[in-house]
Amino acid sequence: MHQPVAQPGHRWPVRGELVTKADWQLATAVASWSRRRTEPLLLASSLPVAWDLIAAERKRGAIEPRFRDWKAAGWQWESRQVTDLAHLERQVLLLALAPRVVQCHGNAVAAEILA
């Protein structure tokens, strides 16, 4: 079997069709094996072939858990069904600031306990 990314330092992009639950869709696959990693990374995307897909996915990977929390976990974003843009903007601001406020408060309490 041919392995396009057989060792560190290799990378390989391809555009083709990817099977989903519903049907086949046009997709990009990018395989990359960084010399700093012990195994290759395979990324599938609906975007065109580009090496910066990996960098974009790294950013998205940091953002996705937060959106998951906002939408389905503790914040129940989807159940609110807010459609007014100004209201949504305020909610997003509060959702973004809330973890920082809690973290700062926790740091202050921890500093007092440790002192």
N, C-alpha and C positions, 0 to 999 in steps of 0.2 A: 504494500500500500504506500502510495506517495504521501509524504508529509512535507507540506510547504514550509512549515516552521519546525524544523527538526532539532534546532539547537539555539542557545542564547545568541542574540544579535540578529536574528532573522525576523522578517515581517512579510506579510502577504495580504493584499486586499483583493476582493472579488465582488462583483455585482451579479446577482442572480435571483432565483425565486426561493422563498422560504415557506415551508408549510406551517400554517397556524391552526388553531382549533376549527376555524370556519373554512379556510381555503388556502390557496397559494397566493403569496404577495411578493412583489418586487422588493428586494432587500440588499443591503451591503453587509458583507462579512469582512472583518479586519482581524487578522491574527498577528500577534506581535509577541516576541519573546525578548524582554529586556535583559540585559546582562546582569542587572541587579536582582532579578527574580529567579525562583527555582523552577517555575513552570510557565508555559505560555498563556497569554490572555486571548480569548476569542470573543469578539464583540459583534453582535448583529444589530443592524439599525435600518430604519426606513430612509435615512438620509443618503445622499450620493457618496461615492467613494472619496475618502479624504483621511489623511493621517491624523488630523486634529480631532477626529471622532473619539479617539481614546482620551484626549485631554478633556473634551467636552463631557464625556461619560464620567470621568473622575469628578468633575464639578457636580454633575447630576447625581452621582452616587452619594455625595454629601448632602444634597438637598432633598432627595426622595424620602428618607426616613422622617424628616420634619413635615413634609406634606402628608405622609401617611398618618402621622400623629394628629395633624390638624383636621384631616378629613374623617378618619374612621376611629381613631383611638380616643384619647381623653377629651379633645376639643369638640368632637362631633360636628365639624364644619358643614358637611353635606346635609345634616338634618335641619340646619338653620334656614336654608333656601333663601338666602339674601341675594337680591338682584340689583339693588341700588349701588352704583359704583362708589359713591362717597362713603357709604356704610361699609362696603367691602374694604376700602382703603384703610379705614379706621380699625377694622377688625384685624387686618394683616399687620398693621403697625403694632397693635396690642399683642398679637400672637408672637411677633418677632421680639418684642421687648420683654414679655413676661418671663421667659427663661433666664434672661440676663439679670432682671430684678431679683429673682429667686436666688440665683447664683451669688450675687453681691451680698444679699442678706445672709445667705449661708456662710459666705467667707467671713463676714463680720462676726457672726455668732461663733464660728470655729476659732477665730482669733481671740475672742474673749475667753472661750473655754481653755485654750492653750496657754493664755497669759495667766 
